[in-house]
Amino acid sequence: MNLTVKIALAGFVASIGFGPVSSFAQDTSCTCTTPYQGAANSIGSIGRANGDVLVSQAAGYGPAKAGNALDFGSRIVVGAKGAASVNVGGCNLDVPANTSLDISRVENNICLKVVGSEQTAAAVSSEHTGQIPPGGNRSNTPLFIFGGMAGAAGILAATQDDDDGGAVSP
């Protein structure tokens, strides 16, 4: 195999191994979309918050209350024994138990996305609350870098051509 093919193959393997995973898993579908009017202070508010309901604030998450202001980047997390509703522009949404609501800007629109219970458990992780997770803050990035390098080296070693023309050494 010639050198050009080897380099192309190694580059392809490296791009897959080091590519951003979030771009594959990201879903931009909105539960409700409303035009952004350039609001002065906030873009909406919590209409009702009953039971286990948290809202993102400047210092992390805190208990949600009716009337709390919402803005881009706000997240409402509803626990098993809670329910909430929000009023943002033309969107009046109920947020049921075991779900969360994320508010973002998509072009010139406000996007409200209700995330189901299978993803809500990860919605309030230690990075959002500021708490230190049990076992410390470990990163798997070095492991992935080493694994990618080892995989690329293995491919290069397996495809190496000795260029001896098939001759047997004496």
Secondary structure, 3 states (H helix, E strand, C coil): CCHHHHHHHHHHHHHHHHCCCHHHHCCCCCCEEEECCCCCCCCEEEEEEEEEEEEEECCEEEECCCCCEECCCCEEEEEEEEEEEEEECCEEEEECCCEEEEEEEECCEEEEEEECHHHHCCCCCHHHHCCCCCCCCCCCHHHHHHHHHHHHHHHHHHCCCCCCCCCCCC
